[in-house]
Amino acid sequence: MLKQGLFTVLENKKIADNIFKMTLGGDVSAITVPGGFVNIKLDGFFLRRPISVCSVFSDGFTIIYKAVGGGTEAMTKSEVGQVLDVLTGLGNGFDTSKSGVSPLLIGGGVGVPPMYFLAERLISEGKKPIAVLGFNTKSEAFYIDEFKKLGVETFVTTADGSLGLKGFVTDALKNIEKTYTYFYTCGPKPMLKAVYDSTYTSGQFSFEERMGCGFGACMGCTCKTKYGNKRICKDGPVLIKEEIIW
């Protein structure tokens, strides 16, 4: 259910190299599914910025974003008390009914935040998720302790070996016994392809794409699947393993 509303910045702080955490207060009734996203309007920019939801509470939500361009750099300047125009309730999100008892959550970089929201939901359903979190280097790592505080068994990899296992998320998969019942993943496309090739169960992939409108009108983020063209912003960002065409 798409909703447009005004949200107040409650917190906006740096938590790792080029990684920022923003908490916004307002009506979150449209944010119902982990893996969905919001689209934030910023002064001076024509297109909104789509950001995955990290967690939601009774009257607000948290996002974690990386400052990689003009728009996200402008977001880092947002001050507490500032009011932002936000579209909520975007994206199809993850289907937790398929998870089984011990699902595996695999997040890379800014693909980690939606995994946290998903972990919270799965735990509330009585599941016991396992998490693999991948980063380039220790200085860019975040939310590891937050996953552990949820009671999630958490494995960490860094490309340079400065924290956890040296390598990529797929290197950690080699050390995890094949007892997970399903998997969910979000991250850059090369990582998703590697996860696709390294997993033995079905699973759900959340794709990161450049978007125009964010709600399916402009067709700018359309991708091919085995079942026809789908819009990442509306029919996605989550796709099932069996429908993906690489």
GUMISE-938391 format. One record per residue: x, y, z of N, C-alpha, C in turn; chain; residue in three letters. Coordinates in steps of 0.2 Angstrom, whole numbers, plus 5000, padded with zeros to 4 digits. Atoms other than C-alpha are relative to their C-alpha. Layout:
! GUMISE-938391
X/Y/Z/X/Y/Z/X/Y/Z/A/ALA
...
! end
This chain:
! GUMISE-938391
5004/4994/5000/5000/5000/5000/5004/5006/5000/A/MET
4996/4994/5000/5009/5016/4994/4997/5006/5004/A/LEU
5002/4994/4996/5008/5031/5005/5005/5005/5000/A/LYS
4995/4994/5000/5015/5048/5004/4999/5004/5007/A/GLN
5000/4997/4993/5019/5057/5021/5006/5004/5001/A/GLY
4995/4996/4997/5029/5069/5030/5003/4997/5006/A/LEU
4997/5003/4994/5042/5062/5042/5006/5005/5003/A/PHE
4995/4996/4996/5053/5071/5055/5006/4996/5001/A/THR
4993/5003/4998/5072/5067/5056/5001/5000/5007/A/VAL
4998/5001/4993/5075/5060/5073/5007/4999/5002/A/LEU
4993/5002/4999/5092/5054/5071/5004/5000/4993/A/GLU
4997/5001/5006/5105/5055/5057/5008/5001/5001/A/ASN
4993/5000/4998/5123/5050/5061/5004/4995/4996/A/LYS
4995/5005/5003/5138/5041/5054/5002/4994/5004/A/LYS
4999/5006/4996/5140/5023/5060/5006/4996/4997/A/ILE
4994/5003/5003/5155/5018/5048/5002/5004/4994/A/ALA
4997/4996/5005/5165/5024/5034/4995/5001/4994/A/ASP
5005/4998/5005/5152/5033/5022/4994/4996/5001/A/ASN
5007/5004/4998/5138/5023/5031/4997/5005/5005/A/ILE
5004/4996/4996/5124/5033/5039/4994/4997/5002/A/PHE
5006/5002/4998/5110/5029/5050/4995/5006/5001/A/LYS
5005/4995/4999/5094/5039/5049/4993/4997/5003/A/MET
5007/5002/4997/5078/5037/5060/4995/5006/4999/A/THR
5005/4995/5002/5062/5046/5054/4994/4998/5004/A/LEU
5006/5001/4996/5046/5048/5064/4994/5002/4996/A/GLY
5006/4999/5004/5029/5047/5056/4996/4994/4999/A/GLY
5005/5006/5001/5015/5036/5050/5003/4994/4996/A/ASP
4997/5006/5003/5022/5019/5046/4995/4994/4999/A/VAL
5005/5005/5001/5006/5010/5043/5001/4996/4993/A/SER
4999/5003/5007/5011/5006/5025/5006/4996/5000/A/ALA
4994/5004/5000/5028/4998/5030/4998/4994/5004/A/ILE
5003/5006/4997/5022/4980/5033/5005/4994/4999/A/THR
4996/5005/5002/5035/4969/5025/5007/5001/5000/A/VAL
4992/5000/5001/5054/4966/5027/5002/5000/4993/A/PRO
4997/5000/5007/5063/4970/5011/4996/5005/4995/A/GLY
5003/4994/5003/5052/4984/5006/5004/5006/5000/A/GLY
4995/4994/5000/5059/5002/5003/4995/5006/5001/A/PHE
5003/4994/5000/5055/5020/5005/5003/5004/4995/A/VAL
4997/4996/5005/5058/5034/4992/4999/5007/5003/A/ASN
4999/4994/4997/5064/5050/4999/5001/5006/4996/A/ILE
4999/4994/5004/5062/5067/4991/5005/5005/5003/A/LYS
4995/4996/4998/5077/5079/4993/5000/5007/4996/A/LEU
5000/4993/5003/5077/5098/4989/5006/5000/4995/A/ASP
4994/4999/5005/5087/5101/4973/5001/4994/4996/A/GLY
4999/5006/5004/5085/5084/4966/4993/4998/4997/A/PHE
5006/5002/5003/5072/5078/4953/4997/4994/5002/A/PHE
5002/5007/4999/5072/5060/4957/5000/4999/5008/A/LEU
5000/5002/4993/5068/5053/4975/5006/4995/5000/A/ARG
4995/5005/4999/5081/5041/4983/4997/4994/5004/A/ARG
5003/5007/4997/5075/5023/4986/5005/4997/5005/A/PRO
4996/5003/4995/5082/5016/5002/4996/4994/5004/A/ILE
5003/5006/4996/5078/4999/5011/4999/5002/5007/A/SER
5001/4999/4993/5070/4999/5028/5004/4995/5004/A/VAL
4996/5004/4995/5081/4993/5042/4996/4997/5006/A/CYS
5005/5002/4994/5068/4992/5056/4995/5005/5000/A/SER
5006/4996/5000/5051/4999/5060/4998/5000/5007/A/VAL
5003/5000/4993/5043/5004/5077/4994/5004/4999/A/PHE
5007/4998/5000/5026/5011/5082/4999/5006/4996/A/SER
5001/4994/5003/5029/5028/5075/5006/5003/4996/A/ASP
4994/4998/5004/5044/5028/5064/5004/4994/4997/A/GLY
4996/5006/5003/5057/5018/5055/5008/5003/4999/A/PHE
4993/4999/5000/5076/5017/5053/5003/4998/4993/A/THR
4997/5002/5006/5086/5017/5037/5008/5000/5001/A/ILE
4993/4999/5000/5105/5014/5034/5002/5001/4993/A/ILE
4999/4998/5007/5112/5022/5018/5008/5001/5000/A/TYR
4993/4999/5001/5129/5024/5010/5001/5007/4996/A/LYS
4999/4994/5004/5135/5041/5004/5004/4999/4994/A/ALA
4997/5002/5006/5139/5037/4986/4999/5005/4994/A/VAL
5001/4995/5005/5133/5052/4976/4997/5006/5002/A/GLY
5003/4993/4998/5125/5069/4976/4994/4999/5005/A/GLY
5006/5001/4996/5108/5063/4983/5001/4998/5007/A/GLY
4999/5003/4993/5114/5052/4997/5005/5005/5004/A/THR
4995/4995/4997/5128/5065/5001/4996/5006/5003/A/GLU
5004/4995/4997/5114/5078/5003/4996/4997/5006/A/ALA
5003/5003/4994/5105/5066/5015/5004/5000/5006/A/MET
4995/5000/4994/5120/5066/5026/4999/5007/5004/A/THR
5001/4993/4997/5116/5085/5029/4994/5001/5003/A/LYS
5007/4999/4997/5098/5082/5035/5001/5000/5008/A/SER
4999/4999/4993/5097/5088/5053/4994/4998/5004/A/GLU
5006/5002/4996/5086/5082/5067/4995/5006/5001/A/VAL
5006/4995/5000/5069/5091/5067/4998/5002/4993/A/GLY
5001/4998/5007/5070/5093/5048/4994/4995/4997/A/GLN
5006/5004/5002/5054/5086/5039/5001/4998/4992/A/VAL
4999/5003/5007/5056/5075/5023/4993/4997/4997/A/LEU
5005/5003/5004/5043/5070/5010/5002/4993/4998/A/ASP
4998/5007/5001/5043/5051/5010/4994/4996/4997/A/VAL
5005/5005/5002/5034/5038/5000/5002/4993/5003/A/LEU
4999/5006/4997/5032/5022/5010/4995/4994/4997/A/THR
5004/5005/5002/5025/5005/5007/5002/4997/4993/A/GLY
4998/5002/5007/5035/5002/4991/5004/4993/5000/A/LEU
4997/5006/5001/5041/4985/4984/4996/4994/5003/A/GLY
5003/5006/4998/5035/4967/4987/5002/4997/5006/A/ASN
4997/5003/4994/5046/4962/5001/5001/4993/5000/A/GLY
4999/5007/5000/5051/4945/5007/4994/4996/5003/A/PHE
5005/5004/4998/5039/4931/5009/5003/4995/5006/A/ASP
4997/5004/4995/5043/4923/5026/4997/4993/5001/A/THR
5003/5006/5000/5031/4909/5024/5004/4994/4997/A/SER
4996/5005/5003/5043/4900/5014/5007/4998/5004/A/LYS
4993/5000/4996/5058/4901/5027/5002/4994/5003/A/SER
4998/5006/4996/5057/4885/5036/5002/5002/5007/A/GLY
4998/4999/4993/5064/4884/5054/5006/5004/5000/A/VAL
4993/4997/5000/5082/4889/5050/5002/5004/4994/A/SER
4998/4996/5006/5083/4902/5036/5007/5003/5001/A/PRO
4993/4997/5000/5100/4909/5031/4999/5007/4996/A/LEU
5000/4993/5003/5101/4928/5028/5007/5002/4998/A/LEU
4994/4999/5003/5115/4934/5017/5000/5008/4998/A/ILE
5000/4993/5002/5118/4953/5016/5007/5003/4998/A/GLY
4994/4997/5002/5132/4963/5007/5000/5007/5000/A/GLY
5000/4993/4999/5136/4981/5012/4993/5003/5002/A/GLY
5007/4997/4998/5120/4991/5011/4995/4995/4999/A/VAL
5005/5005/5000/5111/4975/5008/4999/4997/5007/A/GLY
5001/5003/4994/5113/4971/5026/4994/5003/5004/A/VAL
5006/4997/4996/5099/4983/5033/4994/4996/4999/A/PRO
5007/5004/5001/5084/4974/5025/5001/4993/5004/A/PRO
4999/5006/4997/5092/4958/5032/4998/5000/5008/A/MET
5002/4999/4993/5090/4965/5050/4993/5000/5001/A/TYR
5007/5000/4999/5072/4969/5048/4997/4993/4999/A/PHE
5003/5007/5001/5069/4952/5041/5002/4995/5006/A/LEU
4999/5004/4994/5078/4944/5056/4995/5001/5005/A/ALA
5005/4999/4994/5067/4953/5068/4993/4997/4998/A/GLU
5006/5003/5002/5052/4947/5058/5000/4992/5001/A/ARG
4999/5007/5000/5058/4929/5057/5000/4998/5008/A/LEU
4999/5001/4993/5062/4929/5076/4993/5000/5003/A/ILE
5006/4999/4997/5045/4935/5080/4995/4995/4998/A/SER
5004/5005/5003/5038/4921/5070/5002/4993/5003/A/GLU
4997/5006/4997/5048/4908/5080/5005/4997/4997/A/GLY
4995/5003/5004/5061/4905/5067/5007/5001/5003/A/LYS
4993/4999/4997/5080/4904/5071/5005/5001/4994/A/LYS
4996/4999/5005/5089/4913/5057/5007/5000/5001/A/PRO
4992/4999/5000/5108/4913/5053/5001/5005/4995/A/ILE
4998/4994/5004/5116/4928/5046/5007/5000/4997/A/ALA
4994/4999/5003/5131/4930/5034/5000/5008/4998/A/VAL
5000/4993/5002/5136/4949/5033/5007/5001/4997/A/LEU
4994/4999/5004/5149/4954/5020/5002/5007/4999/A/GLY
4998/4993/5001/5159/4970/5019/5007/5000/4997/A/PHE
4994/4999/5003/5174/4977/5010/5006/5000/5005/A/ASN
4995/4999/4995/5184/4981/5025/4997/5002/5007/A/THR
5003/4999/4994/5182/4983/5044/4997/5007/5001/A/LYS
5002/4993/4998/5180/5002/5044/4993/5001/4997/A/SER
5007/5000/5003/5164/4999/5033/4995/4996/5003/A/GLU
5005/5005/4997/5156/4986/5044/4996/5003/5005/A/ALA
5005/4998/4995/5141/4989/5054/4994/4995/5002/A/PHE
5006/5004/4997/5126/4981/5064/5002/4993/5001/A/TYR
4998/5006/4998/5136/4966/5068/4997/4998/5007/A/ILE
5002/5001/4993/5132/4968/5087/4993/5000/5000/A/ASP
5007/5000/5000/5114/4972/5083/4997/4993/4998/A/GLU
5002/5007/5002/5112/4955/5074/5001/4995/5006/A/PHE
4998/5005/4994/5120/4946/5089/4995/5001/5005/A/LYS
5004/4998/4995/5109/4955/5101/4993/4997/4999/A/LYS
5006/5003/5002/5094/4948/5092/5000/4992/5002/A/LEU
4999/5008/4999/5101/4930/5096/5002/4997/4993/A/GLY
4998/5002/5007/5106/4928/5077/5007/4997/5000/A/VAL
4993/5002/5001/5121/4917/5074/5003/5003/4994/A/GLU
4998/4995/5005/5131/4929/5064/5008/4998/4998/A/THR
4994/5001/5003/5146/4926/5052/5002/5006/4996/A/PHE
4998/4994/5004/5156/4941/5045/5006/4998/4996/A/VAL
4995/5000/5005/5167/4942/5030/5002/5007/4998/A/THR
4998/4994/5003/5178/4956/5024/5005/4998/4994/A/THR
4996/5002/5005/5187/4956/5007/5007/5001/5001/A/ALA
4993/4999/4999/5203/4962/5014/5002/4996/5006/A/ASP
4998/5003/4994/5203/4951/5030/5000/5003/5006/A/GLY
4999/4996/4994/5203/4965/5042/4995/4998/5006/A/SER
5005/5002/4995/5187/4958/5051/4997/4993/4998/A/LEU
5004/5007/5001/5180/4940/5052/5004/4996/4995/A/GLY
4997/5004/5005/5184/4928/5038/5002/5004/4994/A/LEU
4998/4996/5006/5194/4935/5023/4997/4997/4994/A/LYS
5003/5002/5006/5185/4934/5007/4993/5003/4999/A/GLY
5006/4998/5001/5167/4935/5002/4994/4996/5003/A/PHE
5005/5004/4997/5150/4929/5008/5000/4993/4998/A/VAL
5000/5007/5002/5151/4914/4998/5006/4996/5003/A/THR
4995/5004/4996/5167/4909/5007/4998/4998/5007/A/ASP
5003/5002/4994/5157/4909/5023/4996/4994/4999/A/ALA
5005/5005/5001/5144/4898/5015/5004/4993/5000/A/LEU
4996/5007/5000/5158/4884/5013/5001/4998/5007/A/LYS
4998/5002/4993/5160/4884/5032/4993/4999/5004/A/ASN
5006/5001/4997/5141/4883/5036/4997/4993/4998/A/ILE
5002/5006/5002/5134/4866/5037/4993/5001/4996/A/GLU
5006/4999/5004/5120/4863/5025/4994/4998/5003/A/LYS
5006/5002/4995/5106/4863/5038/4995/5006/4999/A/THR
5005/4994/5000/5098/4880/5033/4994/4997/4995/A/TYR
5006/5002/5004/5080/4878/5026/4998/5004/4994/A/THR
5002/4996/5006/5079/4892/5014/5005/5006/5001/A/TYR
4996/4995/4999/5089/4908/5011/4997/5007/4997/A/PHE
5002/4993/5003/5086/4927/5008/5007/5004/4999/A/TYR
4994/4996/5001/5099/4939/5001/4999/5007/4997/A/THR
5000/4993/5003/5102/4957/4997/5007/5003/4999/A/CYS
4993/4997/5001/5118/4966/4990/5001/5001/4992/A/GLY
4998/4999/5007/5127/4970/4974/4999/4994/4995/A/PRO
5001/5006/5005/5123/4960/4958/5005/4995/5000/A/LYS
4995/5005/5001/5140/4951/4957/4999/4995/5006/A/PRO
5001/5004/4994/5137/4945/4975/4994/4995/4999/A/MET
5006/5004/5001/5119/4939/4971/5001/4994/4995/A/LEU
4999/5006/5005/5125/4929/4956/5004/4995/5004/A/LYS
4995/5005/4997/5139/4921/4967/4996/4996/5005/A/ALA
5004/5003/4996/5126/4917/4980/4995/4995/4997/A/VAL
5004/5004/5004/5114/4910/4967/5004/4993/4998/A/TYR
4996/5006/5002/5128/4898/4962/5003/4996/5006/A/ASP
4997/5003/4995/5133/4893/4979/4995/4997/5005/A/SER
5005/5002/4995/5117/4889/4988/4996/4994/4997/A/THR
5002/5007/5002/5108/4872/4988/4992/5000/5000/A/TYR
5007/4999/5000/5090/4878/4992/4997/5005/4996/A/THR
5004/4995/5003/5077/4889/4985/5002/5006/5004/A/SER
4999/4994/4996/5078/4907/4990/4997/5006/4997/A/GLY
5002/4994/5002/5074/4925/4988/5005/5006/4999/A/GLN
4994/4995/5002/5085/4939/4980/4997/5007/5000/A/PHE
5003/4993/5001/5082/4958/4983/5006/5003/4996/A/SER
4995/4996/5005/5090/4968/4969/5000/5007/5001/A/PHE
4999/4993/5000/5097/4985/4969/5000/5003/4993/A/GLU
5001/4997/5007/5092/4995/4954/4999/5008/5000/A/GLU
5002/4993/5000/5092/5013/4949/4993/5001/4998/A/ARG
5007/4999/5001/5074/5019/4949/4998/5007/4998/A/MET
5003/4994/5001/5064/5033/4942/4995/5002/5005/A/GLY
5006/4998/4995/5047/5034/4950/5000/4996/5006/A/CYS
5000/5004/4994/5049/5020/4962/4994/4996/5001/A/GLY
5006/5004/4999/5031/5013/4960/4997/4997/4994/A/PHE
5002/5004/5006/5030/5005/4943/4997/5004/4994/A/GLY
5003/4996/5005/5024/5020/4932/5005/5001/4994/A/ALA
4995/4998/5005/5040/5024/4922/5003/4994/4996/A/CYS
4997/5006/5003/5045/5006/4918/5008/5001/4999/A/MET
4993/4999/5001/5063/5012/4920/5005/4995/5003/A/GLY
4996/5005/4997/5069/4997/4931/4998/4993/4998/A/CYS
5003/5007/5002/5061/4983/4921/5006/4995/4999/A/THR
4995/5005/5002/5071/4967/4920/4996/4994/4998/A/CYS
5003/5006/5003/5068/4950/4911/5000/4995/5006/A/LYS
5000/5006/4996/5063/4935/4921/4997/4994/4996/A/THR
5002/5006/5004/5058/4917/4916/4992/5001/4999/A/LYS
5007/4999/5001/5040/4923/4918/4998/5007/4997/A/TYR
5002/4994/5003/5041/4939/4908/5004/5006/5003/A/GLY
4996/4994/4997/5047/4957/4912/4996/5002/5006/A/ASN
5003/4998/4994/5045/4963/4929/5004/5007/5002/A/LYS
4997/4994/4998/5048/4980/4937/5003/4999/5007/A/ARG
4996/5001/4994/5061/4980/4951/4996/5004/5006/A/ILE
5003/4995/4994/5052/4994/4961/4993/4997/5002/A/CYS
5007/5002/4999/5034/4986/4960/4999/4993/5001/A/LYS
5001/5007/5000/5035/4968/4956/5006/4997/5004/A/ASP
4994/5002/4996/5052/4967/4965/5000/5005/5006/A/GLY
4993/5002/5002/5064/4971/4972/5002/4993/5001/A/PRO
4999/5007/4998/5062/4953/4978/4998/4995/4995/A/VAL
5002/5005/5005/5063/4939/4965/5002/4993/5003/A/LEU
4998/5007/4998/5063/4920/4968/5005/4997/4996/A/ILE
4994/5002/5003/5078/4911/4964/4999/4996/4993/A/LYS
5002/5004/5006/5069/4900/4951/4998/5004/4994/A/GLU
5003/4996/5006/5063/4915/4940/5006/5004/4997/A/GLU
4995/4996/5002/5080/4924/4939/5003/4998/4993/A/ILE
4995/5001/5006/5089/4926/4922/5006/5004/5001/A/ILE
4994/4997/4999/5107/4931/4924/5003/5003/4993/A/TRP
! end
